[in-house]
Amino acid sequence: MKAEDKLNAIRSGIVVIGALAFGYLTLQIGFKPFLLKAQQHEEQQQQSLHSQETSINDQQQQQQ
């Protein structure tokens, strides 16, 4: 393989890696508000389930 061919392969690899990184960052920035809302919704659901479990456990302890 010629030195020029190796250099072209390295350049192509760098371009591909750069394109993937740019695409990833674009998705992260573009969808950040939606991701934050989904994360907050998930946390609220977990808190709700935890409070329900706590109240059920309290009721069972009171019955005993």
SVG drawing of the C-alpha trace seen along z (x, -y; Angstrom):
<svg xmlns="http://www.w3.org/2000/svg" viewBox="-56 -22 60 30">
<polyline fill="none" stroke="black" stroke-width="0.4" points="0.0,0.0 1.3,-3.4 1.9,-6.1 -0.7,-8.2 -3.3,-5.5 -2.6,-5.1 -3.0,-8.9 -6.3,-8.8 -7.6,-6.0 -6.7,-7.9 -8.4,-11.0 -11.5,-9.0 -11.5,-7.5 -11.2,-10.9 -14.0,-12.3 -16.3,-9.4 -15.5,-9.7 -16.0,-13.5 -19.4,-13.0 -20.5,-10.5 -19.5,-12.8 -21.3,-15.8 -24.4,-13.7 -24.4,-12.6 -24.0,-16.1 -26.7,-17.4 -29.1,-14.8 -28.2,-15.5 -28.6,-19.3 -31.7,-19.0 -33.6,-16.5 -32.3,-17.8 -35.6,-19.5 -37.6,-16.3 -35.0,-14.1 -35.2,-16.3 -39.0,-16.2 -39.0,-12.4 -36.5,-12.1 -38.5,-14.4 -41.7,-12.4 -39.9,-9.1 -38.7,-10.5 -42.2,-11.7 -43.5,-8.2 -40.9,-6.6 -41.7,-9.0 -45.4,-8.2 -44.8,-4.5 -42.6,-4.8 -45.2,-6.8 -47.8,-4.3 -45.7,-1.4 -45.0,-3.3 -48.7,-4.0 -49.5,-0.3 -46.8,0.8 -48.1,-1.6 -51.6,-0.3 -50.4,3.3 -48.5,2.5 -51.5,0.7 -53.7,3.8 -51.3,6.0"/>
</svg>
